[in-house]
Amino acid sequence: MQNSFFKFGALLVLSVSMLGLSKPGTYSVVTVENGASIKGSATLKGDVPAEQKIAISKDNDICGTGSRGVQWVVTSKGGNGLQNVAVYFEKMTQGKAWAKPEGGYKMNQEGCRFMPAFSAVPKGENLTILNSDPTLHNIHTYEMIGRGRRTMFNVGQPEKGFEFTKPMRTRRGNTVKVECDAHNFMHAWIFVPDNPYYALVDENGGFQIGDIPAGSYKVKAWHPTLGVKESEITLKAGQAATLNFDF
């Protein structure tokens, strides 16, 4: 009886695996013919808040003097286009292939600044972080989960030229805060998409996403300090639609 139970369980697991149900939330690459597209912008309604000032208290010959302004609410020059926004389709299970940058995903530290300070690294992909400063940096990354946060990796880089690579493996969220434990004025954000239907807005707050299969979707726009805006859209094959987000 016991052996029969285990055989039944093994067959059940095998059947579920063959159906592709063993890994919920995975993304499959398929051919997208006559795909739809969306374009739009993220805008700020209201005034830009005052930036946070943090004193540069160490390594002044490398990091500079005085204070460092930390400000994520940045608008386009002479306009209200909002920067530092990631626009993405939620719960996409299949579609176009990922577009990986040549050389992979990288972050540098130079002049005690993270470069880029706002970026995207797909879930599971490796991120290579380089220290270009002749001083110690200690990279501490946090997966943001609601109002809480979970340490992902915490690595010291004691000298110039020190480089390491870690995978971006978030568990529940898709946003990561990056800090330096040696310099409290160093900050960056990473958006971690689980499908290739996403875009980081340009300096004017604009974005465009293409090769979208026809269907109904929930599209979200995330800003590190202003939160998330969302919209629902139904796209027909070949349709070019516009979608804007106001913060």
N, C-alpha and C positions, 0 to 999 in steps of 0.2 A: 504493500500500500504506500509506504514511504517512498520507495523508488519510483512508483507511478506518479506520485505528486511532484517529485523533482523533475521527472521527464516532461510532465505537463508544463511546469514552470519554465523549463529551458525552451520548449517549443513556443511558449507565449512570448518570451523575451525575444527570440529569433524572429517571430512574426512581426512584432512591433518594430524591431530594428529594420526589417525589410520594407516595411511601410514608410520608413523615414520619420517615425514618430518618437524615436529614442532621444532625439536632440531638439527639443522645442526651441523655436526662435532662431534656428539656423537660416542662412541666406543661400539661395541657389541661383547660379548664373544661367540665364536662358537668353535665347535670341529675341530681341524686341524689335518688331517690325512696325513701321509707321508710328513710332512713339510720340507721346505728347510732350509738352514742355511748359514750364512756368517761369515767369520772371517777375520781379517786383523789387520792393525796397523795405528797409526797416527805418522808421523815423522816430524822432523824439518829440513829444508834445510837452512843452514846458522848458524851464531853464536847466542848464547844465549845473549840477551841484558843485560846490567847492571841492577841490581835490584834497586828499589826505596828504599831509606833510610828515615825513619820517626822517629824523636826523641821521645823517651819515656819520656814524660815530667811530668808525675804524677803517683802516686801509685807505686813508684819504688820497694817497698818491696814486691809487688805482681806481677807486670808486668815485672820487670827487669830494668836494667839500660842501658844507651847508646842509641842505636837506633834499630828499628825493620826493617828488610828487607822485602819488599813486592815484590814478584816475582811470576808470574803465568806461565812464560815460563820456564818450568823445564823439563829436558830431563833425560832419563835413565842413570844409572851409566855406564860410558864408551861407551855410544852409542847416537843415535839421536832419540830414541823413545820419543815421546812427551806426557807428562802427562797433567792432567787437561783438558781432552777433552771428550765431550759427543757425541756419535754416535747415530743417530736415524732415523727411517723411518718417512717420512712426509705423513700426510693425510691417515693414516691407519684407516679404518672404522670398521674392524672386524678381529678377530683372537683369539690368545691364551689368557688365563686368566692372570690377574695381579699377580705378585709374591710380596707379602707384607712381609717385614722383621718382625720377631717376636718382639713384643714390640712397633711396629710402627716406625715412622720417628722422629728422635731426633737430637738435636744439643746441645752441651755443651760449656760453657765458663770456661776455667781454665787457670790460668797464663796469663789472658788477651789475650787468643787466642780462636778463634772459632774452634770447633772440631766436625765434620770434616769441613775443610775449603773449600772443593769442594764436592758437593753431589747432589743427585737427589731426588725430592719429587714429585710424580704424581699430576697433576692438581686436586684440590679439596680435596686432602688428608690433614689431620692435621699434623702440625709440632709442636713438643714440644721442647721448649728451656729452658734450665736450667742454672742458674748462680751458679757456684761452687766457685766463688771468694768472699772473704769478703770485697767487695766494690761495688759501684753502676756501673751497666752496663745499657745502654739504646739501645735496639735493634731497628734498623731502616732498613726496607727492601724496596727495590725499584724494581718494574717491569721495565726491560729495554725495551724500545720501540724505535728502531732506535737509534738516537743520544740523545733521551730524556729518561726521567725516571719518573715513577709514584710511589708515596708512597703507599705501601700496608698496613703495620702496623708499628706503632712506640710505643714501650712499654718500660717503665722503670722497671728495676729489682734492687731494692734498697739494697738487702742484699743476703748473701749466702743462697742457698737453694730455692730462689725464682724461681718458674717455671710457665710457661704459655703455652697455646696451641692455635694456630691459623691455619685456613685452608689456603692452598696455592691456591688462586683464582686469577690467572692472567687473564687479559682481552684480550690482543692482542699479547703478547710475550710469550716466554717460558724460559726466563732467568731472574734470580733475584739476585741482589747484596745485600749483607748483611753488614751493618756497625754498629759500636757502637758510638753513639753521645757523649759518655763520654770519649772515647779513640780513637783518629783518626788514630791509627796504627792497628786497628783491622778490618780485611776484610775477607769476604767469598763470595762464589758464589753457587747458587742452580740452577740446571737445572730442569725445570718443564715439563715433557712429558705429552702428552694427549693420548698416547697409550703405551702399554707395550713393543713395539719393539724399545728398546734403550739399550745402555750400556755405562758405564763409563770405560774409558781405564784403564788398570793396570799400574804398575810402569814402564813397558817397552813400553807403548803406545799401547798394544794389546787389542783386544776386540773380542767378539763372540756373535752372536744373533741367536737364533734357533726358531723352530716351526713356520716358515714363510709360509703362504699360497702361492701357485704358482701364479705368476703374475709379472707385471712390476711396479717398484717402484723408487721413488727418495729418496736417502739416503744422509743425511747430517752429517757433523762433525763440532761441535762448540767448539771454544776455547775462553775464556773470553776476551783476548786482541788481538788475531790473527785473529778473525773473523770466518767465516763459509766457509767450502768447501763442494761441493756437487757432487754427481755422480748418474747416472741412471743405473739401473740393472734390467734384466729380469731373473726370477728364475723359474725353472721347479720343479715339485714335487720331493722331496727327494734330490734335488741338494745341494751340498756343494760348495759354491763359496768363492772367496777371493776378498776383496775390501780394498784398501789402500788409505790413505789421506796424502798428503804432504802439509805442511804449510811452 
